[in-house]
Amino acid sequence: MMAKLDTKYVNKYLQSADEGVADDQFRAGLLFSTGDGVSQDLVTAHKWFNLAAMNGIEEARENRAEISLDMSAQEIAKAQKMAREWIMGR
């Protein structure tokens, strides 16, 4: 069993993701998709994978497609709206 990430590292990744660092947007997607150090939340994971993909992280596209299979159309629409709102807030 893998150890959960330390809260300090989780917060660092999330802050960096929110500042627009593509690698950490991808990491944030991983955290939320797996529930490592945070509550699992596929909508939030999709948002971060979407933003990371827009910033050139190819693997984020693959992860986004994979988790989309476990999401409803409404959840995907919500995640896309969250990503747009994040971009508009920049």
Rosetta silent file (secondary structure, phi, psi, omega in degrees, C-alpha in Angstrom):
SEQUENCE: MMAKLDTKYVNKYLQSADEGVADDQFRAGLLFSTGDGVSQDLVTAHKWFNLAAMNGIEEARENRAEISLDMSAQEIAKAQKMAREWIMGR
SCORE:     score description
SCORE:     0.000 S_00000001
   1 L     0.000  133.661  179.437    0.000    0.000    0.000 S_00000001
   2 L   -79.168  144.868  176.446    1.328    3.425   -0.928 S_00000001
   3 L   -73.274  145.378  175.760    1.635    6.067    1.743 S_00000001
   4 L   -68.661  147.968  176.827   -0.642    9.064    1.427 S_00000001
   5 L   -67.193  143.577  175.633    1.043   12.268    0.371 S_00000001
   6 L   -63.893  138.426 -179.359    1.862   14.706    3.126 S_00000001
   7 H   -53.682  -37.037 -179.708   -0.636   17.578    3.322 S_00000001
   8 H   -60.402  -41.378  179.071    2.213   20.066    2.927 S_00000001
   9 H   -71.718  -40.100  177.833    3.124   18.589   -0.472 S_00000001
  10 H   -58.351  -48.651 -179.181   -0.504   18.380   -1.560 S_00000001
  11 H   -62.314  -37.874  178.353   -1.018   22.058   -0.739 S_00000001
  12 H   -63.292  -46.294  178.893    2.208   22.973   -2.571 S_00000001
  13 H   -62.132  -43.867 -177.196    1.086   21.129   -5.720 S_00000001
  14 H   -67.348  -38.801  178.079   -2.391   22.658   -5.576 S_00000001
  15 H   -64.970  -45.186  179.719   -1.055   26.176   -5.071 S_00000001
  16 H   -63.895  -40.192  177.016    1.388   25.750   -7.942 S_00000001
  17 H   -60.573  -43.010 -178.769   -1.381   24.294  -10.142 S_00000001
  18 H   -68.022  -22.308  176.420   -3.557   27.281   -9.354 S_00000001
  19 L   -83.210   -4.910  174.921   -0.660   29.542  -10.382 S_00000001
  20 L   100.183   11.587  179.125   -0.716   27.883  -13.819 S_00000001
  21 L   -77.193  112.307 -172.232    2.225   25.454  -13.620 S_00000001
  22 H   -56.869  -44.785 -179.324    1.262   22.749  -16.130 S_00000001
  23 H   -60.100  -38.042 -179.393    3.170   19.895  -14.453 S_00000001
  24 H   -80.020  -24.133  170.354    1.453   20.638  -11.161 S_00000001
  25 H   -64.391  -40.918  176.605   -1.933   20.955  -12.861 S_00000001
  26 H   -63.512  -45.931  178.257   -1.295   17.403  -14.069 S_00000001
  27 H   -59.775  -40.751  178.286   -0.252   16.332  -10.548 S_00000001
  28 H   -60.791  -41.746  176.157   -3.418   17.928   -9.148 S_00000001
  29 H   -59.668  -42.819  177.923   -5.438   15.876  -11.628 S_00000001
  30 H   -62.730  -44.731 -179.450   -3.664   12.736  -10.455 S_00000001
  31 H   -58.129  -49.678 -176.592   -4.269   13.580   -6.794 S_00000001
  32 H   -72.830  -28.193  179.539   -7.991   14.135   -7.280 S_00000001
  33 H   -74.926  -29.125 -178.416   -8.429   11.159   -9.621 S_00000001
  34 H  -101.664  -17.790 -175.681   -6.822    8.757   -7.147 S_00000001
  35 L    76.442   24.269  179.890   -7.771   10.406   -3.861 S_00000001
  36 L   -84.003  104.132  177.617   -4.110   10.552   -2.814 S_00000001
  37 L    86.143   -8.196  178.320   -3.891   13.174   -0.066 S_00000001
  38 L  -141.409  167.639  172.911   -7.305   14.640   -0.977 S_00000001
  39 L   -70.989  134.603  179.607  -10.867   13.366   -1.267 S_00000001
  40 L   -60.761  132.676 -177.101  -11.317   11.661   -4.626 S_00000001
  41 L  -152.351   98.552 -175.835  -13.186   14.027   -6.958 S_00000001
  42 H   -67.496  -29.993  178.598  -13.317   13.147  -10.653 S_00000001
  43 H   -64.061  -47.941  179.265  -14.902   16.483  -11.602 S_00000001
  44 H   -67.100  -38.261  176.796  -11.987   18.414  -10.085 S_00000001
  45 H   -59.898  -45.588  179.705   -9.503   15.903  -11.527 S_00000001
  46 H   -59.842  -42.784  178.216  -11.012   16.414  -14.997 S_00000001
  47 H   -56.480  -50.121 -176.893  -10.709   20.196  -14.581 S_00000001
  48 H   -67.648  -39.895  176.580   -6.994   19.945  -13.752 S_00000001
  49 H   -62.579  -38.942  179.142   -6.289   17.394  -16.506 S_00000001
  50 H   -61.439  -47.646 -179.873   -8.108   19.685  -18.950 S_00000001
  51 H   -64.944  -42.247  178.418   -5.990   22.689  -17.954 S_00000001
  52 H   -62.948  -40.494  178.651   -2.766   20.650  -18.031 S_00000001
  53 H   -62.553  -41.108  178.149   -3.691   19.330  -21.493 S_00000001
  54 H   -64.626  -24.236  179.126   -4.255   22.888  -22.714 S_00000001
  55 L   -95.748   16.259  170.121   -0.766   23.671  -21.404 S_00000001
  56 L    93.899    8.278  178.649    0.810   20.897  -23.473 S_00000001
  57 L   -87.862  100.714 -174.804    0.866   17.905  -21.108 S_00000001
  58 H   -60.922  -39.918 -178.376   -0.074   15.073  -23.483 S_00000001
  59 H   -61.499  -27.561  178.595   -0.493   12.501  -20.705 S_00000001
  60 H   -64.306  -35.552  177.449   -3.181   14.736  -19.183 S_00000001
  61 H   -61.694  -43.779 -179.019   -5.321   14.202  -22.304 S_00000001
  62 H   -64.432  -45.459  179.877   -5.071   10.438  -21.840 S_00000001
  63 H   -64.497  -40.558  178.789   -5.931   10.625  -18.137 S_00000001
  64 H   -60.365  -44.891  179.580   -8.841   12.987  -18.843 S_00000001
  65 H   -62.974  -40.234 -178.319  -10.230   10.542  -21.420 S_00000001
  66 H   -65.001  -47.662 -178.316   -9.811    7.636  -19.009 S_00000001
  67 H   -72.525  -24.342  178.288  -11.642    9.239  -16.079 S_00000001
  68 H   -59.921  -28.321  179.424  -14.350   10.555  -18.431 S_00000001
  69 L   -63.834  -25.344 -179.320  -15.467    6.946  -18.861 S_00000001
  70 L  -100.504   11.214 -176.538  -16.489    6.946  -15.171 S_00000001
  71 L  -118.691  150.497  174.471  -18.245   10.325  -15.320 S_00000001
  72 L   -79.516  164.401  176.803  -21.725   11.417  -16.382 S_00000001
  73 H   -59.759  -36.568  179.391  -22.221   14.003  -19.121 S_00000001
  74 H   -66.059  -40.120  178.667  -23.306   16.453  -16.409 S_00000001
  75 H   -65.189  -41.746  179.038  -20.115   15.870  -14.426 S_00000001
  76 H   -64.181  -43.440  178.340  -17.973   16.418  -17.518 S_00000001
  77 H   -60.975  -40.265  178.602  -19.880   19.611  -18.347 S_00000001
  78 H   -63.837  -43.334  179.583  -19.340   20.837  -14.772 S_00000001
  79 H   -62.632  -41.383  179.489  -15.595   20.080  -15.001 S_00000001
  80 H   -65.824  -38.684  177.439  -15.343   21.939  -18.316 S_00000001
  81 H   -64.010  -42.594  178.350  -17.191   24.908  -16.813 S_00000001
  82 H   -60.989  -40.791  179.219  -14.798   24.902  -13.839 S_00000001
  83 H   -65.206  -43.523  178.201  -11.815   24.920  -16.224 S_00000001
  84 H   -61.909  -42.867  179.824  -13.288   27.820  -18.228 S_00000001
  85 H   -63.591  -37.344  178.355  -13.966   29.767  -15.028 S_00000001
  86 H   -62.555  -44.927 -179.478  -10.380   29.148  -13.890 S_00000001
  87 H   -63.650  -43.493 -178.475   -9.092   30.506  -17.213 S_00000001
  88 H   -65.922  -27.239 -179.500  -11.397   33.533  -17.075 S_00000001
  89 L   -81.176   -3.608 -178.217  -10.206   34.282  -13.548 S_00000001
  90 L   -71.450    0.000    0.000   -6.573   34.555  -14.668 S_00000001
